[in-house]
Each structure stands twice: as C-alpha cells, then as structure tokens.
Amino acid sequence: MTFALASFTDRLAASMAAAVVMLATSQFAAGQEPPKNFVMHDAPKPVAAIKFDDAQGQLRNLADFKGKVVLLNIWATWCGPCRNEMPALDRLQAGLGGSDFEVVALSIDRGGMDAVRKFFADIGIGTLAMYLDSSGQALRTLSALGLPTTLLIDREGREIGRLIGPADWDSPEMVEFVRCVVARSDAATAGKAPAPAAAPLCAGRSVDRPASGARSNSQP
C-alpha cells in the first residue's frame, strides 16, 4: 500500500513538472514571435552583393560583418518614416550592438555623406555608424519596395527576415525578439540544438502592412 501510494505520488509530481515545462515553453515561444510586420523566411536566402562607403570614405560590403547578426536598414534623410525610426535604431544599437549583433543603417542619399552627418547631428544620433550608397543601387539590388526597408541577416550573411516600413526598434517586444535571434544563431554556430524552453524558434508570420499603419516612402 505504501509502495503504491509513493508510486502514485511520484507519477503525479512528474506529470505536474511536465505540465509546468510545457506551459513555460509555450508562453516563452509565444513571446518571441516576430513583432508586427516582421516577415521571417522559412529558410535563409542569399543576399545579393552590395557596396557602400563608410564615414571615412572606405569601400565596404556586407561580408565585412560576417559572423554577426545584422539588421540592415535602408533609409534616406528625405524619408519621413526613416527620420522617425532612426533614434530607436540608435538605441537598439546602443543596447545590443557588439561582437554578435550590429545595426547597419545604410543611407541612399544622393547628397553624400555630409547630408548624413547633418541628419545624425540634427536628431542626436550618437551610436550608429554612418554608411552611404549614393547610387541607390542597394535599394534595387535587394528588391526593397520602399523606404525604410530592413533586412535581418544571419551570421553567414543570409537573409532570414524582412520588414517593410518603420518599426519601434527599441520596444521590449523587438529587443527580446532580436535577443532570441542572436541566441539561436549562437547555438547554431556552436552546432547545438537548443532546448525549446531556453531558445524558442522566433518563428514568424507574414504580413504586408507597415508598422502602426505608417506608410513607407518610395525613392524619388
């Protein structure tokens, strides 16, 4: 009788523990879905080669950032939604930027780097590096439909997601999503399959509306 009661108690405890793990996993995974309007691809996609200049006039390309998760934001100073979201991108870079993650804000202004410098100074951007493609070729090469367009790129230089239009880049939802993507990228690089409760899939949903109903700008 005592043995049967102990066995029942053990089974009940195990069932309760499993239920708690399942609940925690589902809640954590739900919280890590991409923020509104972020479309995650079913499989990584190659990113076409683009070239651009840095603030020192040195020629750069996306291969320079290989090994990091990159948030490539294509923008311009004349784009109203770009102006509105740039401070949030700056705060995202300040909070998460480093050896594992970087925001690459790529301007397509035809006015040159001076226009970008003035813009950054005017709105108080202090963390983001300045990058420029004055030809605007990147917009066409990457099939960006308007401004701003943002690509999420993995450590191997492949596109894993895209957002068309502005976003609240430093919102808690977005920050946790980016942390999740970086954490899963770390695990993939190490060749390990992460436990679902520790690093959920950051799996996505597809939408085609800019964030908060805002509209993106087309290239003039």
C-alpha positions in Angstrom: 0.0 0.0 0.0 2.8 2.4 1.0 4.7 1.5 -2.2 1.6 2.1 -4.4 1.0 5.5 -2.8 4.6 6.5 -3.3 4.5 5.4 -6.9 1.3 7.4 -7.5 2.8 10.5 -5.8 5.9 10.2 -8.0 3.8 10.0 -11.2 1.7 12.9 -10.1 4.8 15.0 -9.4 6.3 14.1 -12.7 3.1 15.0 -14.6 2.9 18.3 -12.9 6.5 19.1 -13.7 6.0 18.3 -17.3 2.9 20.5 -17.4 4.8 23.4 -16.0 7.6 23.0 -18.5 5.1 22.8 -21.4 3.3 25.9 -20.2 6.6 27.9 -19.7 7.8 26.8 -23.1 4.6 27.8 -24.9 4.5 31.2 -23.2 8.1 31.9 -23.9 7.8 30.8 -27.5 4.7 33.0 -28.0 6.5 36.0 -26.6 9.4 35.5 -29.0 7.4 35.6 -32.3 8.5 38.4 -34.6 7.0 41.8 -33.8 4.2 43.1 -36.1 5.1 43.2 -39.8 8.4 41.3 -39.4 8.3 38.5 -42.0 10.6 35.6 -41.2 11.5 33.3 -44.1 11.0 29.5 -44.0 14.7 29.1 -44.9 17.6 31.6 -45.2 18.0 33.4 -48.5 21.2 34.5 -50.2 21.8 38.3 -50.1 22.9 40.0 -53.3 26.3 41.7 -53.0 26.1 45.4 -52.4 28.9 48.0 -51.9 28.8 51.2 -49.9 31.1 53.7 -48.2 31.7 54.3 -44.5 32.2 57.7 -42.8 35.9 57.6 -43.7 35.2 57.0 -47.4 36.3 53.4 -47.3 34.5 50.9 -49.5 32.6 48.4 -47.5 30.3 45.4 -48.1 28.1 43.1 -46.1 30.9 40.5 -46.0 32.7 42.9 -43.6 30.0 42.0 -41.0 30.0 38.2 -41.4 30.0 36.5 -38.0 27.4 38.9 -36.7 23.7 39.0 -36.9 23.0 42.2 -38.9 19.9 44.4 -39.0 20.4 46.2 -42.4 18.2 49.3 -42.5 18.0 51.1 -45.9 16.9 54.7 -45.4 17.3 58.3 -46.6 17.2 61.7 -44.9 14.2 62.8 -47.1 12.1 59.8 -45.9 9.8 60.9 -43.1 9.3 57.5 -41.5 13.0 56.9 -41.6 13.6 60.1 -39.6 11.0 59.0 -37.0 12.5 55.5 -36.5 16.2 56.4 -36.6 16.5 57.3 -32.9 15.0 53.9 -32.0 17.5 52.1 -34.2 20.3 54.1 -32.5 19.0 52.9 -29.1 18.8 49.3 -30.3 22.4 49.5 -31.4 23.5 51.1 -28.1 21.7 48.3 -26.2 22.6 45.2 -28.2 25.4 46.2 -30.6 28.7 44.4 -30.2 30.5 41.3 -31.4 27.3 39.4 -32.0 24.9 42.0 -33.4 25.0 45.2 -35.4 22.6 47.7 -36.9 23.9 48.8 -40.3 22.0 51.9 -41.3 22.6 52.4 -45.0 21.6 55.8 -46.5 20.9 56.1 -50.2 21.1 59.9 -50.1 22.4 61.5 -53.3 23.7 64.5 -51.3 26.6 62.5 -50.0 28.0 61.8 -46.5 27.6 65.4 -45.5 23.9 65.1 -45.7 24.0 62.0 -43.4 26.3 63.7 -40.9 24.0 66.7 -40.7 21.0 64.5 -40.3 22.6 62.5 -37.5 23.7 65.7 -35.7 20.2 67.3 -36.1 18.3 64.4 -34.4 21.0 63.3 -31.9 22.2 60.0 -33.4 25.3 59.1 -31.4 25.8 55.3 -31.7 25.0 54.2 -35.2 27.9 54.2 -37.8 27.3 56.1 -41.0 27.1 54.2 -44.3 26.2 55.5 -47.7 25.3 54.2 -51.1 24.7 57.5 -53.0 23.9 55.5 -56.2 20.8 54.0 -54.6 21.8 50.7 -56.2 21.4 48.8 -52.9 17.6 49.6 -53.0 17.2 47.9 -56.3 19.7 45.1 -55.8 18.0 44.0 -52.6 14.5 44.4 -54.1 13.4 46.9 -51.5 10.0 48.2 -52.4 10.3 51.5 -50.5 11.9 53.2 -47.5 12.6 52.3 -44.9 13.2 48.6 -45.7 15.1 46.4 -43.1 16.7 43.0 -43.7 17.6 40.7 -40.8 20.8 38.9 -41.8 22.3 35.9 -40.1 26.0 35.3 -39.2 26.5 33.6 -42.6 25.3 36.6 -44.5 21.9 35.2 -45.4 18.6 37.0 -45.2 16.3 35.4 -42.6 13.7 38.0 -42.4 12.5 41.4 -43.7 10.3 44.3 -42.6 8.9 46.9 -45.0 8.1 50.3 -43.3 9.1 51.8 -40.0 9.1 49.9 -36.6 9.6 50.6 -32.9 13.1 49.1 -32.9 13.7 49.6 -29.2 10.4 48.3 -27.9 10.6 45.5 -25.4 9.0 43.2 -27.9 11.6 44.0 -30.6 14.5 43.8 -28.3 13.5 40.4 -27.0 13.0 39.2 -30.5 16.5 40.3 -31.6 18.0 38.7 -28.5 16.2 35.5 -29.4 17.5 35.5 -33.0 21.1 36.2 -31.7 20.8 33.4 -29.1 19.6 30.9 -31.7 22.4 32.0 -34.0 24.9 31.4 -31.3 23.6 27.9 -30.7 23.5 27.1 -34.5 27.1 28.3 -34.8 28.2 26.0 -32.0 26.4 23.1 -33.7 24.0 22.6 -30.8 20.2 22.1 -30.9 18.9 24.5 -28.1 16.2 23.3 -25.7 12.9 24.9 -26.7 12.4 26.5 -23.3 15.7 28.2 -23.4 15.8 29.4 -27.0 12.5 29.2 -28.9 12.2 29.3 -32.7 11.5 33.0 -33.1 9.1 31.7 -35.7 7.3 34.1 -37.9 4.1 35.2 -39.5 3.7 37.1 -42.8 2.1 40.5 -43.2 2.4 43.2 -45.7 1.4 46.3 -43.8 3.9 48.9 -42.4 4.1 49.1 -38.6 1.3 51.0 -36.8 -0.4 51.8 -40.1 2.5 54.1 -41.2 3.4 54.1 -44.9 6.9 53.6 -46.3 8.4 56.1 -48.8 9.3 55.3 -52.4 12.5 56.5 -53.9 12.0 59.9 -55.5 
